Amino acid sequence: MAFAHSVSNKVEAAYRSGDVREKQQRRLMANRAAYCARPAGGEGKQRRG
């Protein structure tokens, strides 16, 4: 749903808001899990100096 569109029914708006938050939370947790699963030592990073 585009942000330019408004939902006139408050109940429907609340459900949609909850759905959006749940999707964002799932994406955040998946990204965090991928970050935590990386090997220690910063593989792929190089130090300059």
Secondary structure, DSSP 8 states (H G I E B T S, - for coil): --TTS--S-HHHHHHHHHHHHHHHHHHHHHHHHHHHTS-TTTTT-----
